[in-house]
Structures are given as structure tokens and as C-alpha cells.
Amino acid sequence: QVQLVESGGGLVQAGGSLRLSCAASISIFSFDAMGWYRQAPGNERELVASISNYKTNYADAVKGRFTISRELAKNTVYLQMNSLKLEDTAIYYCYADRRSRSRAWGQGTQVTVSS
């Protein structure tokens, strides 16, 4: 079973930056796509960013501020978050999709943005 382990969350002031990491237990070449969702209290889980072999995709709310990337040698996907806002506070979840397999999820990492 695939394991995804997130790290890098924490408390940051508005306007600051954080970089989240998602380390996979297998080669990320195995995945058709990987990405990040987030869920704030009382809200549904929403897609933040995704990356596949050919393209990246971002939610409108984070375009221009967040960047998703991957480091194949480390089997890791990153989410660089700049110019953080209070509304970015949420639990961030990494996911990975493989053809004909159920989606894999990480355990989540808390990001809290303070004023």
C-alpha cells in the first residue's frame, strides 16, 4: 500500500511563506497525478494544486502565490506557499492517483496563518 507522508506545516504570520513536502513510499513515476487538497473547519475539502507529467493546475484562490513541484529523485512533491493569508489556514492533504487504483492520501499537515 502506498504511503504519503506530509511535513512542513506550522504557524506563520500573514504574508509569510511555508513549504509543504509530501514524500511517497514508491517512485512517483508510478502516479498519474499528485497534488494537494485543503480543508478548513466547517468547509469541504478543496483542491489546491495538482501536478502531472505535463501540467500543473491551481485553484483560483492560490494562483500566483502557491507553486507545486516535484523532485523525482526524492519521490517528493512540494507545495511552496508564499504571501499566505488568514484564509489559507487549513489542514493540507497530499494525494496521489494511479490508474485503476484508489486514490492515496496523506495524513494531513496543519497550516495556521496568524494576523
CNS distance restraints for C-alpha pairs under 8 A (distance, minus, plus):
assign (resid   2 and name CA) (resid  24 and name CA) 7.11 0.50 0.50
assign (resid   2 and name CA) (resid  25 and name CA) 5.90 0.50 0.50
assign (resid   2 and name CA) (resid  26 and name CA) 6.74 0.50 0.50
assign (resid   2 and name CA) (resid 104 and name CA) 6.65 0.50 0.50
assign (resid   3 and name CA) (resid  24 and name CA) 5.78 0.50 0.50
assign (resid   3 and name CA) (resid  25 and name CA) 5.20 0.50 0.50
assign (resid   3 and name CA) (resid  26 and name CA) 7.89 0.50 0.50
assign (resid   3 and name CA) (resid 104 and name CA) 7.35 0.50 0.50
assign (resid   3 and name CA) (resid 105 and name CA) 7.65 0.50 0.50
assign (resid   3 and name CA) (resid 106 and name CA) 6.99 0.50 0.50
assign (resid   4 and name CA) (resid  22 and name CA) 6.16 0.50 0.50
assign (resid   4 and name CA) (resid  23 and name CA) 5.57 0.50 0.50
assign (resid   4 and name CA) (resid  24 and name CA) 4.64 0.50 0.50
assign (resid   4 and name CA) (resid  25 and name CA) 6.51 0.50 0.50
assign (resid   4 and name CA) (resid  94 and name CA) 7.07 0.50 0.50
assign (resid   4 and name CA) (resid  95 and name CA) 7.47 0.50 0.50
assign (resid   4 and name CA) (resid 104 and name CA) 7.37 0.50 0.50
assign (resid   4 and name CA) (resid 105 and name CA) 6.34 0.50 0.50
assign (resid   4 and name CA) (resid 106 and name CA) 4.64 0.50 0.50
assign (resid   4 and name CA) (resid 107 and name CA) 7.57 0.50 0.50
assign (resid   5 and name CA) (resid  21 and name CA) 7.90 0.50 0.50
assign (resid   5 and name CA) (resid  22 and name CA) 5.38 0.50 0.50
assign (resid   5 and name CA) (resid  23 and name CA) 5.19 0.50 0.50
assign (resid   5 and name CA) (resid  24 and name CA) 6.59 0.50 0.50
assign (resid   5 and name CA) (resid  94 and name CA) 7.98 0.50 0.50
assign (resid   5 and name CA) (resid 106 and name CA) 5.52 0.50 0.50
assign (resid   5 and name CA) (resid 107 and name CA) 6.80 0.50 0.50
assign (resid   6 and name CA) (resid  20 and name CA) 6.93 0.50 0.50
assign (resid   6 and name CA) (resid  21 and name CA) 5.41 0.50 0.50
assign (resid   6 and name CA) (resid  22 and name CA) 4.37 0.50 0.50
assign (resid   6 and name CA) (resid  23 and name CA) 6.47 0.50 0.50
assign (resid   6 and name CA) (resid  93 and name CA) 7.50 0.50 0.50
assign (resid   6 and name CA) (resid  94 and name CA) 6.79 0.50 0.50
assign (resid   6 and name CA) (resid 106 and name CA) 6.32 0.50 0.50
assign (resid   6 and name CA) (resid 107 and name CA) 7.01 0.50 0.50
assign (resid   6 and name CA) (resid 108 and name CA) 6.34 0.50 0.50
assign (resid   6 and name CA) (resid 109 and name CA) 6.21 0.50 0.50
assign (resid   7 and name CA) (resid  20 and name CA) 5.74 0.50 0.50
assign (resid   7 and name CA) (resid  21 and name CA) 5.22 0.50 0.50
assign (resid   7 and name CA) (resid  22 and name CA) 6.62 0.50 0.50
assign (resid   7 and name CA) (resid 109 and name CA) 6.36 0.50 0.50
assign (resid   8 and name CA) (resid  18 and name CA) 6.96 0.50 0.50
assign (resid   8 and name CA) (resid  19 and name CA) 5.82 0.50 0.50
assign (resid   8 and name CA) (resid  20 and name CA) 4.48 0.50 0.50
assign (resid   8 and name CA) (resid  21 and name CA) 6.09 0.50 0.50
assign (resid   8 and name CA) (resid 109 and name CA) 7.41 0.50 0.50
assign (resid   9 and name CA) (resid  18 and name CA) 7.06 0.50 0.50
assign (resid   9 and name CA) (resid  19 and name CA) 7.49 0.50 0.50
assign (resid   9 and name CA) (resid  20 and name CA) 6.15 0.50 0.50
assign (resid   9 and name CA) (resid 109 and name CA) 5.39 0.50 0.50
assign (resid   9 and name CA) (resid 110 and name CA) 5.30 0.50 0.50
assign (resid   9 and name CA) (resid 111 and name CA) 4.96 0.50 0.50
assign (resid   9 and name CA) (resid 112 and name CA) 7.96 0.50 0.50
assign (resid  10 and name CA) (resid  18 and name CA) 7.94 0.50 0.50
assign (resid  10 and name CA) (resid 109 and name CA) 7.96 0.50 0.50
assign (resid  10 and name CA) (resid 110 and name CA) 6.11 0.50 0.50
assign (resid  10 and name CA) (resid 111 and name CA) 5.04 0.50 0.50
assign (resid  10 and name CA) (resid 112 and name CA) 6.10 0.50 0.50
assign (resid  11 and name CA) (resid 111 and name CA) 6.19 0.50 0.50
assign (resid  11 and name CA) (resid 112 and name CA) 4.76 0.50 0.50
assign (resid  11 and name CA) (resid 113 and name CA) 5.91 0.50 0.50
assign (resid  11 and name CA) (resid 114 and name CA) 7.22 0.50 0.50
assign (resid  12 and name CA) (resid  16 and name CA) 6.11 0.50 0.50
assign (resid  12 and name CA) (resid  17 and name CA) 7.20 0.50 0.50
assign (resid  12 and name CA) (resid  18 and name CA) 7.62 0.50 0.50
assign (resid  12 and name CA) (resid 111 and name CA) 7.89 0.50 0.50
assign (resid  12 and name CA) (resid 112 and name CA) 6.35 0.50 0.50
assign (resid  12 and name CA) (resid 113 and name CA) 5.04 0.50 0.50
assign (resid  12 and name CA) (resid 114 and name CA) 6.19 0.50 0.50
assign (resid  13 and name CA) (resid  84 and name CA) 7.65 0.50 0.50
assign (resid  13 and name CA) (resid 113 and name CA) 5.37 0.50 0.50
assign (resid  13 and name CA) (resid 114 and name CA) 4.72 0.50 0.50
assign (resid  13 and name CA) (resid 115 and name CA) 5.84 0.50 0.50
assign (resid  14 and name CA) (resid  83 and name CA) 6.98 0.50 0.50
assign (resid  14 and name CA) (resid  84 and name CA) 5.30 0.50 0.50
assign (resid  14 and name CA) (resid  85 and name CA) 5.14 0.50 0.50
assign (resid  14 and name CA) (resid  86 and name CA) 6.28 0.50 0.50
assign (resid  14 and name CA) (resid 113 and name CA) 5.66 0.50 0.50
assign (resid  14 and name CA) (resid 114 and name CA) 5.69 0.50 0.50
assign (resid  14 and name CA) (resid 115 and name CA) 5.48 0.50 0.50
assign (resid  15 and name CA) (resid  82 and name CA) 7.05 0.50 0.50
assign (resid  15 and name CA) (resid  83 and name CA) 4.17 0.50 0.50
assign (resid  15 and name CA) (resid  84 and name CA) 4.83 0.50 0.50
assign (resid  15 and name CA) (resid  85 and name CA) 6.39 0.50 0.50
assign (resid  16 and name CA) (resid  82 and name CA) 6.14 0.50 0.50
assign (resid  16 and name CA) (resid  83 and name CA) 5.45 0.50 0.50
assign (resid  16 and name CA) (resid  84 and name CA) 5.52 0.50 0.50
assign (resid  17 and name CA) (resid  80 and name CA) 7.49 0.50 0.50
assign (resid  17 and name CA) (resid  81 and name CA) 5.40 0.50 0.50
assign (resid  17 and name CA) (resid  82 and name CA) 4.40 0.50 0.50
assign (resid  17 and name CA) (resid  83 and name CA) 6.21 0.50 0.50
assign (resid  17 and name CA) (resid  84 and name CA) 6.19 0.50 0.50
assign (resid  18 and name CA) (resid  80 and name CA) 6.19 0.50 0.50
assign (resid  18 and name CA) (resid  81 and name CA) 5.26 0.50 0.50
assign (resid  18 and name CA) (resid  82 and name CA) 6.75 0.50 0.50
assign (resid  19 and name CA) (resid  78 and name CA) 6.71 0.50 0.50
assign (resid  19 and name CA) (resid  79 and name CA) 5.56 0.50 0.50
assign (resid  19 and name CA) (resid  80 and name CA) 4.40 0.50 0.50
assign (resid  19 and name CA) (resid  81 and name CA) 5.90 0.50 0.50
assign (resid  20 and name CA) (resid  78 and name CA) 5.49 0.50 0.50
assign (resid  20 and name CA) (resid  79 and name CA) 4.99 0.50 0.50
assign (resid  20 and name CA) (resid  80 and name CA) 6.42 0.50 0.50
assign (resid  20 and name CA) (resid  81 and name CA) 7.89 0.50 0.50
assign (resid  21 and name CA) (resid  76 and name CA) 6.59 0.50 0.50
assign (resid  21 and name CA) (resid  77 and name CA) 5.84 0.50 0.50
assign (resid  21 and name CA) (resid  78 and name CA) 4.56 0.50 0.50
assign (resid  21 and name CA) (resid  79 and name CA) 6.54 0.50 0.50
assign (resid  22 and name CA) (resid  76 and name CA) 5.34 0.50 0.50
assign (resid  22 and name CA) (resid  77 and name CA) 5.12 0.50 0.50
assign (resid  22 and name CA) (resid  78 and name CA) 6.25 0.50 0.50
assign (resid  22 and name CA) (resid  94 and name CA) 6.26 0.50 0.50
assign (resid  22 and name CA) (resid 106 and name CA) 7.81 0.50 0.50
assign (resid  23 and name CA) (resid  74 and name CA) 7.46 0.50 0.50
assign (resid  23 and name CA) (resid  75 and name CA) 5.86 0.50 0.50
assign (resid  23 and name CA) (resid  76 and name CA) 4.38 0.50 0.50
assign (resid  23 and name CA) (resid  77 and name CA) 6.65 0.50 0.50
assign (resid  24 and name CA) (resid  28 and name CA) 6.81 0.50 0.50
assign (resid  24 and name CA) (resid  75 and name CA) 5.56 0.50 0.50
assign (resid  24 and name CA) (resid  76 and name CA) 6.14 0.50 0.50
assign (resid  25 and name CA) (resid  75 and name CA) 7.57 0.50 0.50
assign (resid  26 and name CA) (resid  30 and name CA) 7.45 0.50 0.50
assign (resid  26 and name CA) (resid  75 and name CA) 6.98 0.50 0.50
assign (resid  27 and name CA) (resid  72 and name CA) 7.51 0.50 0.50
assign (resid  27 and name CA) (resid  75 and name CA) 5.50 0.50 0.50
assign (resid  28 and name CA) (resid  72 and name CA) 6.55 0.50 0.50
assign (resid  28 and name CA) (resid  75 and name CA) 5.27 0.50 0.50
assign (resid  28 and name CA) (resid  76 and name CA) 7.36 0.50 0.50
assign (resid  29 and name CA) (resid  72 and name CA) 7.47 0.50 0.50
assign (resid  30 and name CA) (resid  98 and name CA) 6.79 0.50 0.50
assign (resid  31 and name CA) (resid  96 and name CA) 6.30 0.50 0.50
assign (resid  31 and name CA) (resid  97 and name CA) 5.51 0.50 0.50
assign (resid  31 and name CA) (resid  98 and name CA) 4.80 0.50 0.50
assign (resid  31 and name CA) (resid  99 and name CA) 7.73 0.50 0.50
assign (resid  32 and name CA) (resid  52 and name CA) 6.04 0.50 0.50
assign (resid  32 and name CA) (resid  53 and name CA) 7.28 0.50 0.50
assign (resid  32 and name CA) (resid  96 and name CA) 7.68 0.50 0.50
assign (resid  32 and name CA) (resid  97 and name CA) 5.64 0.50 0.50
assign (resid  32 and name CA) (resid  98 and name CA) 5.34 0.50 0.50
assign (resid  32 and name CA) (resid  99 and name CA) 6.83 0.50 0.50
assign (resid  33 and name CA) (resid  50 and name CA) 6.87 0.50 0.50
assign (resid  33 and name CA) (resid  51 and name CA) 5.65 0.50 0.50
assign (resid  33 and name CA) (resid  52 and name CA) 4.42 0.50 0.50
assign (resid  33 and name CA) (resid  53 and name CA) 7.38 0.50 0.50
assign (resid  33 and name CA) (resid  96 and name CA) 5.91 0.50 0.50
assign (resid  33 and name CA) (resid  97 and name CA) 5.34 0.50 0.50
assign (resid  33 and name CA) (resid  98 and name CA) 7.31 0.50 0.50
assign (resid  34 and name CA) (resid  50 and name CA) 5.64 0.50 0.50
assign (resid  34 and name CA) (resid  51 and name CA) 5.50 0.50 0.50
assign (resid  34 and name CA) (resid  52 and name CA) 6.58 0.50 0.50
assign (resid  34 and name CA) (resid  77 and name CA) 7.56 0.50 0.50
assign (resid  34 and name CA) (resid  94 and name CA) 7.37 0.50 0.50
assign (resid  34 and name CA) (resid  95 and name CA) 5.57 0.50 0.50
assign (resid  34 and name CA) (resid  96 and name CA) 4.33 0.50 0.50
assign (resid  34 and name CA) (resid  97 and name CA) 6.26 0.50 0.50
assign (resid  35 and name CA) (resid  48 and name CA) 7.59 0.50 0.50
assign (resid  35 and name CA) (resid  49 and name CA) 5.46 0.50 0.50
assign (resid  35 and name CA) (resid  50 and name CA) 3.91 0.50 0.50
assign (resid  35 and name CA) (resid  51 and name CA) 5.92 0.50 0.50
assign (resid  35 and name CA) (resid  68 and name CA) 7.69 0.50 0.50
assign (resid  35 and name CA) (resid  77 and name CA) 7.66 0.50 0.50
assign (resid  35 and name CA) (resid  94 and name CA) 5.73 0.50 0.50
assign (resid  35 and name CA) (resid  95 and name CA) 5.48 0.50 0.50
assign (resid  35 and name CA) (resid  96 and name CA) 6.66 0.50 0.50
assign (resid  36 and name CA) (resid  47 and name CA) 6.26 0.50 0.50
assign (resid  36 and name CA) (resid  48 and name CA) 5.49 0.50 0.50
assign (resid  36 and name CA) (resid  49 and name CA) 5.39 0.50 0.50
assign (resid  36 and name CA) (resid  50 and name CA) 6.34 0.50 0.50
assign (resid  36 and name CA) (resid  79 and name CA) 7.78 0.50 0.50
assign (resid  36 and name CA) (resid  92 and name CA) 6.60 0.50 0.50
assign (resid  36 and name CA) (resid  93 and name CA) 5.49 0.50 0.50
assign (resid  36 and name CA) (resid  94 and name CA) 4.55 0.50 0.50
assign (resid  36 and name CA) (resid  95 and name CA) 6.12 0.50 0.50
assign (resid  37 and name CA) (resid  45 and name CA) 6.36 0.50 0.50
assign (resid  37 and name CA) (resid  46 and name CA) 5.31 0.50 0.50
assign (resid  37 and name CA) (resid  47 and name CA) 4.31 0.50 0.50
assign (resid  37 and name CA) (resid  48 and name CA) 5.09 0.50 0.50
assign (resid  37 and name CA) (resid  49 and name CA) 7.12 0.50 0.50
assign (resid  37 and name CA) (resid  92 and name CA) 5.73 0.50 0.50
assign (resid  37 and name CA) (resid  93 and name CA) 5.12 0.50 0.50
assign (resid  37 and name CA) (resid  94 and name CA) 6.44 0.50 0.50
assign (resid  37 and name CA) (resid  95 and name CA) 7.60 0.50 0.50
assign (resid  38 and name CA) (resid  45 and name CA) 5.48 0.50 0.50
assign (resid  38 and name CA) (resid  46 and name CA) 5.47 0.50 0.50
assign (resid  38 and name CA) (resid  47 and name CA) 6.56 0.50 0.50
assign (resid  38 and name CA) (resid  48 and name CA) 6.59 0.50 0.50
assign (resid  38 and name CA) (resid  90 and name CA) 5.87 0.50 0.50
assign (resid  38 and name CA) (resid  91 and name CA) 5.42 0.50 0.50
assign (resid  38 and name CA) (resid  92 and name CA) 4.26 0.50 0.50
assign (resid  38 and name CA) (resid  93 and name CA) 5.86 0.50 0.50
assign (resid  39 and name CA) (resid  43 and name CA) 6.16 0.50 0.50
assign (resid  39 and name CA) (resid  44 and name CA) 6.00 0.50 0.50
assign (resid  39 and name CA) (resid  45 and name CA) 4.39 0.50 0.50
assign (resid  39 and name CA) (resid  46 and name CA) 6.36 0.50 0.50
assign (resid  39 and name CA) (resid  90 and name CA) 5.22 0.50 0.50
assign (resid  39 and name CA) (resid  91 and name CA) 5.32 0.50 0.50
assign (resid  39 and name CA) (resid  92 and name CA) 6.60 0.50 0.50
assign (resid  40 and name CA) (resid  44 and name CA) 7.38 0.50 0.50
assign (resid  40 and name CA) (resid  45 and name CA) 7.48 0.50 0.50
assign (resid  40 and name CA) (resid  89 and name CA) 6.54 0.50 0.50
assign (resid  40 and name CA) (resid  90 and name CA) 4.25 0.50 0.50
assign (resid  40 and name CA) (resid  91 and name CA) 6.35 0.50 0.50
assign (resid  41 and name CA) (resid  90 and name CA) 7.23 0.50 0.50
assign (resid  47 and name CA) (resid  58 and name CA) 7.87 0.50 0.50
assign (resid  47 and name CA) (resid  59 and name CA) 6.60 0.50 0.50
assign (resid  48 and name CA) (resid  58 and name CA) 5.79 0.50 0.50
assign (resid  48 and name CA) (resid  59 and name CA) 5.13 0.50 0.50
assign (resid  48 and name CA) (resid  62 and name CA) 7.12 0.50 0.50
assign (resid  49 and name CA) (resid  56 and name CA) 7.19 0.50 0.50
assign (resid  49 and name CA) (resid  57 and name CA) 5.40 0.50 0.50
assign (resid  49 and name CA) (resid  58 and name CA) 4.37 0.50 0.50
assign (resid  49 and name CA) (resid  59 and name CA) 6.26 0.50 0.50
assign (resid  49 and name CA) (resid  67 and name CA) 7.95 0.50 0.50
assign (resid  49 and name CA) (resid  68 and name CA) 6.57 0.50 0.50
assign (resid  50 and name CA) (resid  56 and name CA) 5.58 0.50 0.50
assign (resid  50 and name CA) (resid  57 and name CA) 5.17 0.50 0.50
assign (resid  50 and name CA) (resid  58 and name CA) 6.68 0.50 0.50
assign (resid  50 and name CA) (resid  68 and name CA) 6.99 0.50 0.50
assign (resid  51 and name CA) (resid  55 and name CA) 5.89 0.50 0.50
assign (resid  51 and name CA) (resid  56 and name CA) 4.42 0.50 0.50
assign (resid  51 and name CA) (resid  57 and name CA) 6.51 0.50 0.50
assign (resid  51 and name CA) (resid  68 and name CA) 6.88 0.50 0.50
assign (resid  51 and name CA) (resid  69 and name CA) 7.22 0.50 0.50
assign (resid  52 and name CA) (resid  56 and name CA) 6.48 0.50 0.50
assign (resid  56 and name CA) (resid  68 and name CA) 7.29 0.50 0.50
assign (resid  58 and name CA) (resid  62 and name CA) 6.60 0.50 0.50
assign (resid  58 and name CA) (resid  63 and name CA) 5.85 0.50 0.50
assign (resid  59 and name CA) (resid  63 and name CA) 6.31 0.50 0.50
assign (resid  62 and name CA) (resid  66 and name CA) 5.61 0.50 0.50
assign (resid  65 and name CA) (resid  81 and name CA) 6.14 0.50 0.50
assign (resid  65 and name CA) (resid  82 and name CA) 5.15 0.50 0.50
assign (resid  65 and name CA) (resid  83 and name CA) 6.11 0.50 0.50
assign (resid  65 and name CA) (resid  84 and name CA) 7.72 0.50 0.50
assign (resid  66 and name CA) (resid  79 and name CA) 6.68 0.50 0.50
assign (resid  66 and name CA) (resid  80 and name CA) 5.46 0.50 0.50
assign (resid  66 and name CA) (resid  81 and name CA) 4.48 0.50 0.50
assign (resid  66 and name CA) (resid  82 and name CA) 6.02 0.50 0.50
assign (resid  67 and name CA) (resid  78 and name CA) 7.97 0.50 0.50
assign (resid  67 and name CA) (resid  79 and name CA) 5.66 0.50 0.50
assign (resid  67 and name CA) (resid  80 and name CA) 5.05 0.50 0.50
assign (resid  67 and name CA) (resid  81 and name CA) 6.64 0.50 0.50
assign (resid  68 and name CA) (resid  77 and name CA) 7.21 0.50 0.50
assign (resid  68 and name CA) (resid  78 and name CA) 5.62 0.50 0.50
assign (resid  68 and name CA) (resid  79 and name CA) 4.59 0.50 0.50
assign (resid  68 and name CA) (resid  80 and name CA) 6.36 0.50 0.50
assign (resid  69 and name CA) (resid  77 and name CA) 5.74 0.50 0.50
assign (resid  69 and name CA) (resid  78 and name CA) 5.25 0.50 0.50
assign (resid  69 and name CA) (resid  79 and name CA) 6.62 0.50 0.50
assign (resid  70 and name CA) (resid  75 and name CA) 7.59 0.50 0.50
assign (resid  70 and name CA) (resid  76 and name CA) 5.70 0.50 0.50
assign (resid  70 and name CA) (resid  77 and name CA) 4.14 0.50 0.50
assign (resid  70 and name CA) (resid  78 and name CA) 5.87 0.50 0.50
assign (resid  71 and name CA) (resid  75 and name CA) 6.10 0.50 0.50
assign (resid  71 and name CA) (resid  76 and name CA) 5.36 0.50 0.50
assign (resid  71 and name CA) (resid  77 and name CA) 6.29 0.50 0.50
assign (resid  72 and name CA) (resid  76 and name CA) 6.53 0.50 0.50
assign (resid  84 and name CA) (resid  88 and name CA) 6.45 0.50 0.50
assign (resid  84 and name CA) (resid 113 and name CA) 6.85 0.50 0.50
assign (resid  85 and name CA) (resid  89 and name CA) 7.63 0.50 0.50
assign (resid  85 and name CA) (resid 113 and name CA) 6.36 0.50 0.50
assign (resid  86 and name CA) (resid 112 and name CA) 7.71 0.50 0.50
assign (resid  86 and name CA) (resid 113 and name CA) 5.04 0.50 0.50
assign (resid  86 and name CA) (resid 114 and name CA) 6.17 0.50 0.50
assign (resid  86 and name CA) (resid 115 and name CA) 6.95 0.50 0.50
assign (resid  87 and name CA) (resid 113 and name CA) 7.69 0.50 0.50
assign (resid  88 and name CA) (resid 111 and name CA) 7.54 0.50 0.50
assign (resid  88 and name CA) (resid 112 and name CA) 7.50 0.50 0.50
assign (resid  88 and name CA) (resid 113 and name CA) 6.76 0.50 0.50
assign (resid  89 and name CA) (resid 110 and name CA) 7.81 0.50 0.50
assign (resid  89 and name CA) (resid 111 and name CA) 5.38 0.50 0.50
assign (resid  89 and name CA) (resid 112 and name CA) 4.59 0.50 0.50
assign (resid  89 and name CA) (resid 113 and name CA) 5.43 0.50 0.50
assign (resid  90 and name CA) (resid 110 and name CA) 6.09 0.50 0.50
assign (resid  90 and name CA) (resid 111 and name CA) 5.53 0.50 0.50
assign (resid  90 and name CA) (resid 112 and name CA) 6.62 0.50 0.50
assign (resid  91 and name CA) (resid 108 and name CA) 5.90 0.50 0.50
assign (resid  91 and name CA) (resid 109 and name CA) 5.40 0.50 0.50
assign (resid  91 and name CA) (resid 110 and name CA) 4.38 0.50 0.50
assign (resid  91 and name CA) (resid 111 and name CA) 5.99 0.50 0.50
assign (resid  92 and name CA) (resid 108 and name CA) 5.29 0.50 0.50
assign (resid  92 and name CA) (resid 109 and name CA) 5.25 0.50 0.50
assign (resid  92 and name CA) (resid 110 and name CA) 6.22 0.50 0.50
assign (resid  92 and name CA) (resid 111 and name CA) 7.01 0.50 0.50
assign (resid  93 and name CA) (resid 105 and name CA) 6.81 0.50 0.50
assign (resid  93 and name CA) (resid 106 and name CA) 5.75 0.50 0.50
assign (resid  93 and name CA) (resid 107 and name CA) 6.64 0.50 0.50
assign (resid  93 and name CA) (resid 108 and name CA) 4.41 0.50 0.50
assign (resid  93 and name CA) (resid 109 and name CA) 6.61 0.50 0.50
assign (resid  94 and name CA) (resid 105 and name CA) 5.80 0.50 0.50
assign (resid  94 and name CA) (resid 106 and name CA) 5.18 0.50 0.50
assign (resid  94 and name CA) (resid 107 and name CA) 7.92 0.50 0.50
assign (resid  94 and name CA) (resid 108 and name CA) 6.96 0.50 0.50
assign (resid  95 and name CA) (resid 103 and name CA) 6.76 0.50 0.50
assign (resid  95 and name CA) (resid 104 and name CA) 5.45 0.50 0.50
assign (resid  95 and name CA) (resid 105 and name CA) 4.50 0.50 0.50
assign (resid  95 and name CA) (resid 106 and name CA) 6.30 0.50 0.50
assign (resid  96 and name CA) (resid 103 and name CA) 5.84 0.50 0.50
assign (resid  96 and name CA) (resid 104 and name CA) 5.19 0.50 0.50
assign (resid  96 and name CA) (resid 105 and name CA) 6.69 0.50 0.50
assign (resid  97 and name CA) (resid 101 and name CA) 7.23 0.50 0.50
assign (resid  97 and name CA) (resid 102 and name CA) 7.11 0.50 0.50
assign (resid  97 and name CA) (resid 103 and name CA) 4.99 0.50 0.50
assign (resid  97 and name CA) (resid 104 and name CA) 6.58 0.50 0.50
assign (resid  98 and name CA) (resid 102 and name CA) 7.25 0.50 0.50
assign (resid  98 and name CA) (resid 103 and name CA) 7.02 0.50 0.50
